[in-house]
Amino acid sequence: MTYRKISESEISYTELMIPSYANFGGKVHGGILLSIMDKVAYVCASKHSDNYVVTVAVEGVEFLSPVEVGDLLTVNARVVFTGNTTMIVGMDVECYHTQTKTRRHTNSCFFTMAAKDQSGQLMQVPGLIITNKEELLQFNEGRHIREMSKRKRIVFEENEGTTNLQEIIDACSAEKCRIELQA
Ligand SMILES: CC(C)(COP(=O)(O)OP(=O)(O)OC[C@H]1O[C@@H](n2cnc3c(N)ncnc32)[C@H](O)[C@@H]1OP(=O)(O)O)[C@@H](O)C(=O)NCCC(=O)NCCS
């Protein structure tokens, strides 16, 4: 089993938000931001595992404030948790506007990435060497995210098995919908 320091794969990537990234409202498309973050997650996880990796899941993407054309968007990413074949990459995204000299934190999120060999088989990834309290707290947060993600999958699987229509109608009636089932 090999172990690597977080600092060996930690990255910071900055990109100018150009007009072609904008939506009809003049702000940067959420999908553009997700694509940039996905690429950063790839770089970070492939550096840690020294391997080809794929995106498995994304947790906690919440856009706290819009990203403007002209902003310098910086994504700071590091592997916060390692499992057997997966790594959780934690990301902080911030924007800097050079004219107004303002800096905004726009979102934080977690990408789970899996290492695969050339035949598509999952591969073991190196563990993490934790060297300070901040890294330990982040590792623990990553552990919680993995547990939460497992519980979420169990809830989805349980819900998929729900066949009692009246139970579903009762539950959904409490929400904002009108149930008008056709025969
Ligand atoms: C995600 C994937 C690797 C899971 O494969 P699997 O054989 O069902 O995996 P297992 O249940 O044995 O789990 C393997 C690992 O994935 C993790 N995992 C599986 N599903 C997951 C999910 N929905 N969210 C987070 N982690 C997940 C498991 O916790 C496990 O982690 P560990 O090895 O670090 O403990 C597989 O479904 C896959 O390759 N998906 C496509 C990924 C891809 O191509 N992404 C690019 C999109 S274009």
The ligand as an ORCA input file, in Angstrom:
! r2SCAN-3c Opt
* xyz 0 1
  C     -19.018      4.324    -10.411
  C     -18.499      2.939    -10.770
  C     -16.999      2.947    -10.808
  C     -18.996      1.973     -9.689
  O     -18.661      0.680    -10.093
  P     -19.164     -0.616     -9.244
  O     -18.488     -1.809     -9.801
  O     -20.648     -0.591     -9.160
  O     -18.539     -0.198     -7.919
  P     -18.587     -0.710     -6.436
  O     -19.968     -0.752     -5.861
  O     -17.734     -1.923     -6.318
  O     -17.817      0.537     -5.780
  C     -16.557      0.915     -6.241
  C     -16.230      2.235     -5.594
  O     -17.085      3.262     -6.116
  C     -17.778      3.913     -5.044
  N     -19.090      4.259     -5.562
  C     -19.918      3.484     -6.286
  N     -21.028      4.172     -6.583
  C     -20.871      5.407     -6.054
  C     -21.685      6.588     -6.020
  N     -22.876      6.636     -6.612
  N     -21.216      7.678     -5.370
  C     -20.012      7.664     -4.773
  N     -19.187      6.582     -4.773
  C     -19.636      5.478     -5.395
  C     -17.828      2.875     -3.938
  O     -18.002      3.492     -2.667
  C     -16.476      2.241     -4.080
  O     -15.483      3.091     -3.518
  P     -14.131      2.491     -2.848
  O     -13.574      1.459     -3.787
  O     -13.222      3.681     -2.739
  O     -14.518      1.926     -1.530
  C     -19.085      2.470    -12.159
  O     -20.473      2.514    -12.068
  C     -18.630      3.338    -13.312
  O     -17.589      3.086    -13.900
  N     -19.425      4.358    -13.690
  C     -19.103      5.201    -14.850
  C     -18.154      6.311    -14.463
  C     -17.859      7.166    -15.651
  O     -17.647      6.659    -16.729
  N     -17.849      8.463    -15.435
  C     -17.693      9.415    -16.490
  C     -19.020      9.898    -16.900
  S     -19.047     10.311    -18.592
*
